[in-house]
Amino acid sequence: MTEAEIDDLAARVAAGERRALARAITIVESTRDDHRAAARALLAKAGAGTAKAIRIGLSGTPGVGKSTFIERFGLMLIEMGLKVAVLAVDPSSARSGGSILGDKTRMERLAREANAFIRPSPSQTELGGVARRTREAIRLAEAAGYDVIMVETVGVGQSEVMVAQMTDIFVLLLAPAGGDELQGVKRGIMEIADLVVVNKADGALKPVAEGTRTDYAAALRLMRKRKRDPEGYPMALTASALEGIGVEEIWQKIAHLDAWRRESGWFARHRAEQAVDWMRRAVEQGVLARFHADPTVTAGMRALEAQVADGRLSPEEAAEQALALGREDG
């Protein structure tokens, strides 16, 4: 892309054009060398991001109704006059690397709203249920003027602490179940959740959902209390995304926690830590990419892999020799 084209695209993103934002995210997700240069220029023009926007990480067990919840939640926020961006990270096809589920098809009403932007991206080989360029997509959505940016992740796993590192509030969605489900949710996720929401609290499941909420509230009290947060946080709530019950209360709790953290100075410190973490991960990815792009390293790796496969070399010894290849080349 030429400098003039980058300037034009950045200006259209800043003006809130959804097509321009989609194009900009496509560029930052690309691995082409010319697109990587254009992505860096676009992000530089996007600035340091806006402190006005709230970044919400959202995860949950399969079948919990994440998309239904996000659609109901997003529609409510739009009615309140806010602009909502949803970065929905789908599982990747092992064959094509593409997104399998396609969240736009699961949030049709929200997708039709002028003040909503939904972007499904494949998780590919990234850990943590996030796409490799989720941070860049968040930054661009902020530059486009979106007030609330939700990052929907691929299921629940301990590595999803990455989501908390790039968002301001982390919400864990769960389905009504017996106490045994406490054993099925990773402790690491519980330790970073700001809100635990038991969804599908309607009909015959309503009393079950309330019982589940009580179990999680007790678990949260035993697990930790963070001095940086107001009384009562982290907390467990119930909701029915299908009927819209409890969704407004969830937003009120999120807004209250966000305001508290901004006033206490935690928000600014966290955003600074996010920026440093982004830089470190970019360095790691860059070093790894250069390592694998070197033809000497590639040839050496193939030889080492063959020796590991037939038992002539241990994986640890092979790894040390592989790293030596990179050092010798450098």
SERO-4910 file (N, C-alpha, C, O; in steps of 0.05 Angstrom, whole numbers):
BEGIN
 pado doro    nc1    nc2    nc3   cac1   cac2   cac3    cc1    cc2    cc3    oc1    oc2    oc3
  Met    A     17    -24      0      0      0      0     17     25      0     38     25     13
  Thr    A      9     45    -14     23     71    -15     17     86     11     -2     81     25
  Glu    A     34    106     16     29    123     40      2    137     38    -12    140     58
  Ala    A     -5    146     14    -31    160     10    -54    141     16    -74    149     28
  Glu    A    -52    116      7    -73     96     12    -76     90     42    -98     87     52
  Ile    A    -53     89     56    -53     84     85    -66    108     99    -83    104    117
  Asp    A    -59    132     91    -71    156    103   -101    156     99   -116    163    117
  Asp    A   -110    149     75   -138    150     68   -153    129     85   -175    134     96
  Leu    A   -142    105     87   -154     84    103   -156     91    132   -176     86    145
  Ala    A   -134    103    143   -134    111    171   -155    133    176   -168    132    197
  Ala    A   -158    151    157   -178    172    160   -206    161    160   -223    170    175
  Arg    A   -211    141    143   -238    129    142   -244    112    166   -267    111    175
  Val    A   -223    100    177   -226     85    203   -234    105    225   -252    100    240
  Ala    A   -219    127    226   -225    147    247   -253    159    244   -264    169    263
  Ala    A   -263    159    219   -290    169    214   -312    149    221   -335    155    220
  Gly    A   -303    125    229   -322    105    238   -334     87    216   -354     75    220
  Glu    A   -321     87    192   -332     70    170   -326     41    176   -303     33    179
  Arg    A   -347     25    176   -344     -3    183   -328    -18    162   -312    -36    169
  Arg    A   -333    -12    137   -317    -26    116   -288    -20    118   -271    -37    114
  Ala    A   -281      5    125   -253     13    128   -241     -2    151   -218    -11    150
  Leu    A   -256     -4    173   -246    -18    197   -241    -48    190   -221    -59    198
  Ala    A   -260    -60    176   -256    -88    168   -231    -92    150   -216   -111    154
  Arg    A   -227    -73    132   -204    -74    114   -178    -71    130   -158    -85    126
  Ala    A   -178    -52    150   -155    -47    166   -148    -72    183   -124    -79    185
  Ile    A   -168    -86    194   -163   -110    210   -152   -132    192   -135   -147    200
  Thr    A   -163   -134    168   -153   -154    149   -123   -150    144   -107   -169    142
  Ile    A   -115   -125    141    -87   -118    136    -69   -126    161    -48   -137    157
  Val    A    -78   -119    185    -62   -125    208    -61   -155    214    -42   -165    226
  Glu    A    -81   -170    204    -80   -199    208    -63   -214    187    -56   -237    191
  Ser    A    -57   -200    165    -42   -212    143    -13   -216    151     -1   -202    167
  Thr    A     -1   -237    140     27   -243    145     45   -234    122     69   -237    123
  Arg    A     33   -222    101     50   -212     79     67   -189     88     59   -172    105
  Asp    A     92   -188     78    111   -168     87    101   -140     82    104   -122     99
  Asp    A     89   -135     58     80   -108     52     56   -101     70     53    -77     77
  His    A     40   -120     77     17   -115     95     27   -110    123     15    -94    138
  Arg    A     48   -123    132     59   -118    159     69    -90    161     65    -77    181
  Ala    A     82    -80    140     91    -52    140     68    -33    141     68    -13    155
  Ala    A     47    -39    125     23    -22    125      9    -23    152     -2     -3    161
  Ala    A      8    -46    164     -4    -49    190      9    -32    211     -4    -19    227
  Arg    A     36    -32    211     50    -15    230     44     14    226     41     29    246
  Ala    A     42     23    201     35     51    195      7     57    204      2     79    216
  Leu    A    -12     39    199    -40     43    207    -42     46    238    -56     63    248
  Leu    A    -28     28    252    -30     28    281    -17     53    292    -26     64    312
  Ala    A      5     63    280     17     88    288     -2    111    285     -3    129    302
  Lys    A    -17    111    263    -36    133    259    -61    131    277    -74    150    282
  Ala    A    -66    106    287    -88    102    305    -82    113    333   -101    117    349
  Gly    A    -57    119    338    -49    130    364    -48    110    386    -47     86    380
  Ala    A    -47    119    410    -44    102    433    -70     90    443    -71     77    464
  Gly    A    -91     94    428   -117     83    437   -132    103    455   -119    122    464
  Thr    A   -157     99    459   -173    117    475   -180    105    502   -188     82    503
  Ala    A   -176    120    523   -182    110    550   -212    110    554   -222     99    575
  Lys    A   -228    121    536   -257    121    539   -269     94    536   -288     86    550
  Ala    A   -258     78    517   -269     52    511   -265     32    534   -245     33    548
  Ile    A   -284     14    537   -282     -8    557   -277    -34    541   -292    -40    523
  Arg    A   -256    -48    548   -249    -73    535   -259    -96    553   -250    -98    576
  Ile    A   -277   -112    543   -288   -134    559   -281   -161    546   -287   -167    523
  Gly    A   -267   -178    562   -262   -205    553   -285   -223    562   -294   -220    584
  Leu    A   -293   -241    544   -316   -258    550   -310   -286    542   -304   -292    519
  Ser    A   -313   -305    561   -308   -333    555   -329   -350    569   -344   -340    585
  Gly    A   -329   -375    562   -349   -393    575   -347   -421    564   -335   -426    543
  Thr    A   -359   -439    578   -359   -467    570   -376   -471    545   -394   -455    540
  Pro    A   -370   -491    529   -386   -495    504   -415   -499    510   -423   -513    529
  Gly    A   -432   -486    494   -461   -489    497   -473   -470    518   -497   -472    524
  Val    A   -457   -452    529   -467   -435    550   -484   -412    538   -498   -398    553
  Gly    A   -482   -407    512   -497   -386    500   -483   -359    498   -494   -338    501
  Lys    A   -456   -360    492   -441   -336    491   -451   -317    469   -455   -293    474
  Ser    A   -457   -328    445   -466   -310    424   -493   -298    429   -497   -275    423
  Thr    A   -511   -314    441   -537   -303    449   -534   -281    469   -548   -260    468
  Phe    A   -517   -285    489   -512   -265    509   -500   -240    497   -510   -218    503
  Ile    A   -480   -243    481   -467   -220    469   -487   -204    452   -487   -179    452
  Glu    A   -503   -218    436   -523   -203    420   -542   -187    437   -547   -164    432
  Arg    A   -554   -200    457   -572   -186    475   -558   -163    489   -569   -141    491
  Phe    A   -535   -168    499   -519   -147    513   -512   -124    495   -515   -101    502
  Gly    A   -503   -131    470   -496   -110    451   -520    -93    442   -517    -69    440
  Leu    A   -542   -106    438   -566    -91    430   -575    -72    452   -584    -49    447
  Met    A   -573    -80    477   -580    -63    499   -561    -39    501   -570    -16    505
  Leu    A   -535    -43    497   -516    -21    498   -521     -1    475   -518     23    479
  Ile    A   -528    -11    452   -534      6    429   -559     23    435   -560     47    427
  Glu    A   -578     11    448   -602     27    456   -595     49    475   -609     69    477
  Met    A   -573     45    490   -564     65    509   -547     87    495   -538    105    508
  Gly    A   -543     84    469   -528    104    454   -499     98    451   -483    115    443
  Leu    A   -490     73    457   -462     66    455   -457     51    429   -474     38    418
  Lys    A   -432     52    420   -423     37    396   -408     12    406   -392     13    424
  Val    A   -415    -11    394   -405    -37    404   -390    -52    382   -400    -55    360
  Ala    A   -366    -61    389   -350    -78    371   -346   -105    384   -340   -107    408
  Val    A   -350   -126    369   -347   -153    378   -325   -167    362   -328   -170    338
  Leu    A   -304   -174    375   -282   -189    362   -285   -218    371   -276   -226    392
  Ala    A   -298   -233    354   -305   -261    361   -285   -280    349   -283   -283    325
  Val    A   -270   -293    366   -248   -311    357   -259   -339    355   -266   -351    375
  Asp    A   -261   -349    331   -272   -376    325   -250   -397    325   -227   -390    319
  Pro    A   -257   -422    330   -237   -443    326   -229   -444    296   -245   -437    279
  Ser    A   -205   -452    291   -195   -453    263   -198   -480    251   -196   -501    265
  Ser    A   -202   -480    225   -201   -505    210   -172   -514    208   -154   -498    200
  Ala    A   -166   -539    215   -139   -549    214   -129   -550    185   -105   -549    179
  Arg    A   -148   -552    166   -141   -554    138   -135   -527    125   -115   -523    113
  Ser    A   -154   -508    129   -152   -483    115   -141   -460    133   -131   -440    123
  Gly    A   -143   -464    159   -135   -443    178   -157   -422    181   -154   -403    196
  Gly    A   -179   -426    168   -201   -406    169   -219   -411    192   -218   -431    206
  Ser    A   -237   -391    196   -256   -391    218   -278   -411    212   -289   -411    190
  Ile    A   -285   -428    232   -304   -450    227   -333   -441    232   -350   -446    216
  Leu    A   -338   -427    255   -365   -423    263   -379   -399    250   -402   -400    244
  Gly    A   -364   -377    247   -376   -353    235   -396   -340    252   -420   -344    249
  Asp    A   -386   -323    271   -404   -311    291   -425   -292    280   -446   -287    292
  Lys    A   -420   -280    256   -440   -263    245   -466   -278    240   -488   -266    243
  Thr    A   -464   -303    233   -489   -319    228   -503   -325    254   -527   -332    253
  Arg    A   -489   -323    277   -502   -328    303   -510   -303    317   -522   -305    339
  Met    A   -505   -280    306   -513   -254    318   -525   -236    296   -516   -214    292
  Glu    A   -545   -246    283   -556   -233    259   -568   -205    266   -563   -186    251
  Arg    A   -583   -204    288   -595   -178    295   -574   -157    301   -576   -134    293
  Leu    A   -554   -165    317   -533   -146    324   -517   -137    299   -510   -114    297
  Ala    A   -512   -156    281   -497   -150    257   -510   -129    239   -497   -115    224
  Arg    A   -537   -127    241   -552   -108    225   -552    -80    236   -559    -61    222
  Glu    A   -543    -77    261   -543    -50    273   -520    -33    263   -498    -42    260
  Ala    A   -527     -8    257   -506     11    246   -484     16    266   -461     21    258
  Asn    A   -491     16    292   -471     22    312   -457     -3    324   -446     -2    346
  Ala    A   -459    -25    309   -446    -50    317   -426    -59    296   -430    -55    272
  Phe    A   -405    -71    305   -385    -82    286   -377   -110    297   -369   -113    320
  Ile    A   -380   -131    280   -374   -158    288   -352   -169    270   -355   -168    246
  Arg    A   -331   -179    282   -309   -189    266   -301   -217    276   -288   -219    297
  Pro    A   -309   -238    262   -299   -264    269   -271   -268    258   -265   -262    235
  Ser    A   -253   -279    274   -225   -284    265   -218   -312    274   -225   -321    295
  Pro    A   -202   -327    257   -193   -354    265   -172   -352    287   -154   -335    286
  Ser    A   -174   -371    306   -154   -371    327   -127   -382    317   -106   -376    328
  Gln    A   -128   -398    295   -105   -410    283    -89   -425    304   -101   -442    319
  Thr    A    -63   -421    307    -47   -437    326    -43   -422    352    -27   -431    369
  Glu    A    -57   -399    356    -52   -384    380    -65   -397    405    -87   -407    404
  Leu    A    -50   -395    428    -61   -404    453    -79   -382    465    -78   -359    456
  Gly    A    -94   -389    485   -110   -369    499   -136   -362    486   -149   -344    495
  Gly    A   -144   -376    465   -170   -371    453   -171   -344    440   -193   -333    437
  Val    A   -149   -333    432   -149   -307    419   -133   -309    393   -116   -326    390
  Ala    A   -140   -292    374   -125   -291    349    -98   -276    353    -95   -261    373
  Arg    A    -79   -281    335    -53   -270    339    -53   -239    339    -38   -227    354
  Arg    A    -71   -227    324    -72   -198    322    -96   -185    336   -105   -164    329
  Thr    A   -106   -198    357   -129   -187    372   -122   -160    384   -139   -142    383
  Arg    A    -98   -156    394    -91   -130    405    -93   -108    385   -103    -86    390
  Glu    A    -83   -114    361    -84    -94    339   -113    -88    332   -120    -64    327
  Ala    A   -130   -108    331   -158   -104    324   -172    -87    345   -189    -70    338
  Ile    A   -165    -92    370   -177    -75    392   -169    -46    388   -186    -28    390
  Arg    A   -143    -41    382   -134    -14    378   -148      0    355   -156     23    357
  Leu    A   -152    -14    333   -166     -3    310   -195      3    316   -206     23    308
  Ala    A   -208    -15    331   -236    -11    338   -239     14    356   -258     29    354
  Glu    A   -220     18    374   -220     42    390   -216     67    373   -229     87    378
  Ala    A   -198     65    354   -193     88    336   -218     95    320   -223    118    312
  Ala    A   -235     74    314   -260     79    299   -282     89    317   -304     94    307
  Gly    A   -277     93    342   -297    106    360   -316     87    374   -337     96    384
  Tyr    A   -309     62    376   -327     43    390   -323     46    420   -300     48    430
  Asp    A   -345     47    435   -345     52    464   -340     27    480   -327     27    501
  Val    A   -351      4    470   -348    -22    484   -337    -42    464   -349    -46    443
  Ile    A   -315    -55    471   -303    -75    454   -303   -101    469   -289   -104    489
  Met    A   -317   -120    458   -319   -147    470   -302   -167    455   -303   -168    430
  Val    A   -286   -182    469   -269   -203    457   -281   -229    466   -277   -238    489
  Glu    A   -295   -243    448   -306   -269    454   -285   -290    447   -275   -291    425
  Thr    A   -279   -308    466   -257   -327    462   -267   -355    458   -291   -361    461
  Val    A   -249   -372    450   -255   -400    443   -257   -417    468   -237   -431    474
  Gly    A   -278   -419    483   -280   -438    505   -263   -430    529   -253   -407    531
  Val    A   -259   -449    547   -246   -443    572   -220   -459    575   -220   -484    571
  Gly    A   -199   -446    583   -173   -460    587   -155   -442    603   -159   -417    603
  Gln    A   -136   -453    616   -119   -438    634   -103   -417    619    -96   -396    631
  Ser    A    -97   -422    594    -81   -403    579    -96   -378    572    -85   -359    560
  Glu    A   -122   -377    578   -138   -353    571   -132   -329    589   -146   -309    587
  Val    A   -113   -332    606   -104   -308    621    -94   -287    601    -94   -263    608
  Met    A    -88   -295    577    -80   -276    556   -103   -256    550    -97   -233    544
  Val    A   -127   -266    552   -150   -248    547   -151   -226    568   -156   -203    561
  Ala    A   -147   -234    593   -148   -214    614   -126   -194    611   -129   -171    620
  Gln    A   -103   -202    599    -81   -184    596    -86   -162    575    -73   -142    575
  Met    A   -106   -167    558   -111   -147    537   -138   -134    539   -146   -118    522
  Thr    A   -153   -140    561   -179   -127    565   -179   -115    593   -161   -118    609
  Asp    A   -201   -100    599   -203    -86    625   -220   -102    645   -215   -102    669
  Ile    A   -241   -116    634   -259   -131    651   -261   -159    639   -264   -162    614
  Phe    A   -260   -180    655   -262   -207    645   -287   -220    656   -291   -222    681
  Val    A   -305   -230    638   -330   -242    646   -330   -271    638   -324   -278    615
  Leu    A   -336   -288    657   -338   -317    652   -367   -326    653   -381   -322    673
  Leu    A   -377   -337    630   -404   -346    628   -405   -376    634   -388   -391    624
  Leu    A   -425   -384    650   -428   -412    656   -458   -420    653   -475   -403    655
  Ala    A   -463   -446    649   -490   -456    648   -498   -466    675   -481   -474    691
  Pro    A   -525   -467    680   -534   -479    705   -525   -508    707   -529   -523    688
  Ala    A   -514   -515    730   -505   -543    734   -502   -549    763   -504   -531    780
  Gly    A   -497   -574    770   -492   -581    797   -465   -572    807   -449   -561    791
  Gly    A   -459   -577    832   -433   -568    843   -409   -581    830   -387   -571    832
  Asp    A   -414   -604    816   -391   -617    803   -378   -600    782   -354   -603    776
  Glu    A   -393   -580    771   -381   -564    750   -359   -547    761   -341   -539    746
  Leu    A   -358   -542    787   -336   -527    799   -310   -541    793   -289   -527    790
  Gln    A   -310   -567    791   -286   -582    786   -278   -580    757   -255   -584    750
  Gly    A   -297   -573    739   -292   -573    711   -281   -547    700   -271   -545    678
  Val    A   -284   -526    716   -274   -499    708   -246   -495    720   -242   -498    744
  Lys    A   -228   -487    703   -200   -484    712   -198   -463    734   -210   -441    732
  Arg    A   -182   -469    754   -178   -450    776   -166   -424    765   -172   -402    775
  Gly    A   -148   -426    745   -135   -402    734   -155   -382    723   -152   -358    725
  Ile    A   -176   -393    710   -197   -375    699   -213   -362    721   -219   -338    720
  Met    A   -220   -378    742   -235   -366    764   -219   -344    778   -230   -325    788
  Glu    A   -193   -347    778   -176   -327    792   -174   -301    777   -167   -280    789
  Ile    A   -181   -301    751   -179   -275    737   -206   -264    730   -208   -241    720
  Ala    A   -228   -279    734   -255   -270    727   -263   -247    746   -260   -249    771
  Asp    A   -273   -226    735   -285   -204    750   -314   -209    756   -324   -202    777
  Leu    A   -328   -220    736   -356   -228    740   -359   -257    730   -350   -264    708
  Val    A   -373   -273    746   -381   -300    737   -411   -298    733   -426   -293    752
  Val    A   -420   -303    709   -449   -301    702   -460   -328    695   -450   -341    676
  Val    A   -480   -337    710   -493   -362    704   -516   -356    685   -536   -344    694
  Asn    A   -513   -363    660   -533   -357    640   -555   -378    640   -554   -398    655
  Lys    A   -576   -374    624   -599   -392    621   -615   -395    647   -626   -416    652
  Ala    A   -616   -373    662   -631   -373    687   -660   -366    681   -670   -344    688
  Asp    A   -674   -384    668   -702   -380    662   -717   -407    662   -704   -428    661
  Gly    A   -743   -406    664   -759   -430    664   -751   -449    687   -746   -441    709
  Ala    A   -751   -475    680   -744   -495    700   -716   -494    710   -709   -504    731
  Leu    A   -698   -480    694   -670   -478    702   -664   -455    721   -642   -453    731
  Lys    A   -684   -438    726   -679   -415    743   -670   -422    771   -650   -411    780
  Pro    A   -683   -440    785   -673   -447    812   -646   -461    811   -629   -458    829
  Val    A   -641   -477    790   -615   -490    787   -593   -469    783   -571   -471    794
  Ala    A   -600   -449    767   -580   -427    761   -574   -412    787   -551   -404    791
  Glu    A   -594   -407    803   -589   -392    828   -572   -409    847   -555   -398    861
  Gly    A   -576   -435    847   -559   -452    864   -530   -452    854   -512   -452    870
  Thr    A   -527   -452    828   -500   -451    816   -487   -425    823   -463   -424    829
  Arg    A   -502   -403    821   -491   -377    828   -481   -376    857   -460   -365    863
  Thr    A   -497   -388    875   -490   -389    903   -464   -404    907   -446   -396    922
  Asp    A   -461   -427    893   -437   -443    895   -412   -426    886   -391   -427    899
  Tyr    A   -415   -412    864   -392   -397    853   -386   -373    870   -363   -365    873
  Ala    A   -407   -360    881   -402   -337    898   -386   -346    923   -368   -332    931
  Ala    A   -392   -369    934   -377   -380    956   -348   -386    948   -329   -380    963
  Ala    A   -345   -398    925   -318   -405    915   -302   -380    911   -278   -380    917
  Leu    A   -314   -359    900   -299   -334    896   -290   -321    922   -268   -310    924
  Arg    A   -308   -322    942   -300   -311    968   -277   -326    981   -260   -313    993
  Leu    A   -276   -352    977   -255   -368    989   -229   -364    973   -207   -366    984
  Met    A   -232   -360    947   -209   -360    929   -192   -335    932   -167   -336    935
  Arg    A   -205   -312    932   -189   -287    934   -206   -263    938   -230   -263    932
  Lys    A   -193   -242    949   -205   -215    950   -183   -196    941   -162   -196    953
  Arg    A   -189   -179    921   -169   -161    911   -173   -133    922   -195   -122    921
  Lys    A   -152   -122    934   -155    -96    946   -161    -74    926   -172    -53    933
  Arg    A   -154    -79    900   -158    -58    880   -187    -54    873   -194    -34    861
  Asp    A   -204    -73    881   -232    -72    872   -251    -64    895   -244    -68    918
  Pro    A   -274    -53    889   -294    -46    909   -305    -70    923   -302    -93    914
  Glu    A   -319    -66    945   -332    -88    960   -351   -104    943   -367    -93    927
  Gly    A   -348   -130    945   -367   -148    931   -355   -160    905   -367   -178    894
  Tyr    A   -333   -149    896   -320   -160    871   -296   -178    879   -282   -173    898
  Pro    A   -292   -198    863   -308   -209    841   -334   -220    850   -337   -229    873
  Met    A   -354   -221    833   -381   -230    841   -393   -249    821   -384   -251    798
  Ala    A   -413   -264    830   -427   -283    813   -456   -273    810   -469   -265    830
  Leu    A   -466   -274    786   -493   -264    779   -507   -285    762   -495   -303    751
  Thr    A   -534   -282    760   -549   -299    742   -561   -281    720   -565   -257    723
  Ala    A   -566   -293    697   -578   -279    674   -592   -298    656   -586   -322    655
  Ser    A   -610   -287    640   -622   -302    618   -619   -285    593   -634   -266    589
  Ala    A   -600   -292    576   -596   -277    552   -620   -280    534   -627   -261    519
  Leu    A   -633   -303    535   -656   -308    518   -679   -289    524   -692   -279    506
  Glu    A   -684   -285    550   -706   -267    558   -697   -239    566   -713   -222    572
  Gly    A   -671   -234    566   -661   -208    573   -660   -202    603   -658   -179    611
  Ile    A   -663   -223    619   -664   -219    648   -635   -217    659   -618   -233    653
  Gly    A   -630   -196    675   -605   -193    688   -583   -180    671   -561   -175    682
  Val    A   -588   -176    646   -567   -165    628   -561   -136    635   -537   -128    635
  Glu    A   -581   -120    642   -576    -93    649   -560    -91    675   -543    -74    678
  Glu    A   -566   -108    694   -551   -109    719   -521   -115    715   -504   -104    727
  Ile    A   -516   -133    696   -489   -141    690   -473   -116    680   -451   -111    687
  Trp    A   -486   -100    662   -473    -76    652   -468    -56    675   -447    -44    676
  Gln    A   -488    -54    693   -484    -35    715   -460    -44    733   -445    -27    742
  Lys    A   -457    -70    737   -435    -79    753   -408    -75    738   -388    -68    751
  Ile    A   -408    -79    712   -384    -74    696   -377    -44    697   -353    -37    701
  Ala    A   -396    -27    692   -392      2    692   -382     12    719   -364     29    720
  His    A   -393      1    741   -385      9    768   -356      1    773   -340     17    783
  Leu    A   -349    -24    766   -322    -33    769   -302    -17    752   -280    -10    762
  Asp    A   -310    -11    727   -292      4    710   -288     32    721   -265     42    721
  Ala    A   -309     45    731   -306     72    742   -288     72    766   -271     90    770
  Trp    A   -292     52    783   -275     49    808   -245     47    800   -228     60    812
  Arg    A   -240     30    781   -212     25    774   -199     50    761   -176     55    764
  Arg    A   -215     64    746   -204     89    733   -198    110    755   -177    122    754
  Glu    A   -216    113    774   -211    132    795   -188    125    813   -174    142    823
  Ser    A   -184     99    817   -162     90    835   -135     91    822   -114     88    836
  Gly    A   -134     94    796   -108     94    781   -101     67    770    -81     64    755
  Trp    A   -116     46    778   -110     19    768   -112     17    738    -96      4    725
  Phe    A   -133     30    727   -138     29    698   -114     38    682   -105     25    663
  Ala    A   -103     61    689    -80     72    675    -56     54    677    -42     50    657
  Arg    A    -51     43    701    -29     25    704    -32     -1    688    -13    -11    676
  His    A    -57    -11    687    -63    -35    672    -59    -31    642    -48    -48    628
  Arg    A    -68     -8    632    -65     -2    604    -35      0    597    -26     -8    575
  Ala    A    -19     12    615     10     14    610     22    -14    610     40    -20    593
  Glu    A     14    -32    628     24    -59    628     16    -74    603     31    -90    593
  Gln    A     -8    -69    593    -17    -81    568      1    -74    545      8    -90    528
  Ala    A      8    -48    544     25    -38    522     53    -52    523     64    -59    502
  Val    A     64    -55    547     90    -68    550     88    -97    542    106   -108    529
  Asp    A     66   -110    551     62   -139    544     60   -142    514     71   -161    503
  Trp    A     45   -124    501     42   -125    472     70   -123    459     76   -139    440
  Met    A     87   -105    468    114   -102    457    130   -128    460    143   -137    441
  Arg    A    129   -139    484    144   -164    489    136   -187    471    152   -201    461
  Arg    A    109   -190    468     99   -211    451    106   -206    422    111   -225    407
  Ala    A    106   -181    414    113   -174    386    143   -182    382    150   -192    360
  Val    A    160   -176    401    188   -184    399    191   -214    397    206   -224    380
  Glu    A    177   -229    414    178   -258    414    169   -269    387    182   -287    376
  Gln    A    147   -259    376    137   -268    350    156   -261    328    161   -277    310
  Gly    A    169   -237    330    188   -229    309    213   -246    309    222   -254    288
  Val    A    223   -252    333    247   -268    336    241   -296    325    257   -308    310
  Leu    A    218   -307    332    211   -334    323    207   -335    293    216   -354    280
  Ala    A    195   -315    282    191   -314    253    218   -312    238    222   -326    218
  Arg    A    236   -296    248    262   -294    235    278   -320    238    293   -328    220
  Phe    A    275   -333    261    289   -358    266    281   -379    245    298   -392    233
  His    A    255   -382    241    245   -402    222    248   -394    193    248   -411    175
  Ala    A    252   -368    188    256   -359    160    285   -363    151    290   -362    127
  Asp    A    303   -368    169    331   -371    161    335   -399    149    329   -419    161
  Pro    A    346   -400    124    349   -426    111    369   -445    125    365   -470    125
  Thr    A    389   -434    138    408   -451    153    394   -464    177    398   -488    183
  Val    A    377   -448    191    362   -459    213    342   -480    204    339   -501    217
  Thr    A    329   -474    182    309   -493    171    322   -520    165    311   -541    172
  Ala    A    345   -520    152    358   -545    145    368   -559    170    365   -583    173
  Gly    A    379   -544    189    388   -555    214    366   -567    230    369   -588    243
  Met    A    342   -554    230    319   -564    245    310   -591    234    303   -609    249
  Arg    A    310   -593    208    301   -619    196    320   -641    204    310   -663    210
  Ala    A    345   -636    205    365   -657    213    361   -664    243    362   -687    250
  Leu    A    357   -644    259    353   -648    288    327   -664    293    326   -681    310
  Glu    A    306   -657    278    280   -671    282    283   -700    275    271   -717    288
  Ala    A    299   -706    254    303   -734    246    318   -749    268    311   -773    274
  Gln    A    337   -736    281    352   -749    302    335   -754    327    338   -774    341
  Val    A    317   -735    333    299   -738    355    279   -761    350    273   -777    367
  Ala    A    269   -762    325    249   -782    318    260   -810    320    245   -828    328
  Asp    A    285   -814    313    296   -842    315    311   -847    341    324   -868    344
  Gly    A    309   -828    360    320   -833    387    349   -828    390    360   -834    411
  Arg    A    362   -817    370    391   -811    373    397   -787    389    420   -783    399
  Leu    A    377   -770    393    381   -745    407    356   -739    424    333   -744    415
  Ser    A    360   -730    448    337   -723    465    325   -697    456    339   -680    444
  Pro    A    299   -692    461    287   -667    453    301   -643    466    304   -622    453
  Glu    A    310   -645    491    323   -623    504    350   -616    491    356   -592    486
  Glu    A    365   -637    484    391   -632    471    387   -621    443    402   -603    435
  Ala    A    367   -631    429    361   -620    402    352   -591    403    361   -575    386
  Ala    A    336   -584    423    327   -556    426    351   -538    430    352   -516    419
  Glu    A    370   -546    448    393   -530    453    410   -526    428    421   -505    423
  Gln    A    413   -547    412    429   -545    387    414   -528    367    427   -513    352
  Ala    A    387   -529    367    372   -512    348    375   -483    355    378   -466    337
  Leu    A    375   -476    381    379   -449    390    407   -439    383    412   -416    376
  Ala    A    426   -458    385    454   -451    377    456   -444    348    471   -427    340
  Leu    A    440   -457    331    439   -451    302    431   -422    298    443   -407    282
  Gly    A    411   -413    313    402   -386    311    423   -366    320    427   -345    308
  Arg    A    437   -373    342    458   -355    353    481   -353    333    492   -331    329
  Glu    A    489   -376    322    512   -376    303    505   -359    279    523   -345    268
  Asp    A    480   -361    270    472   -345    246    472   -315    253    480   -299    236
  Gly    A    463   -309    277    462   -281    285    489   -269    289    491   -245    295
***
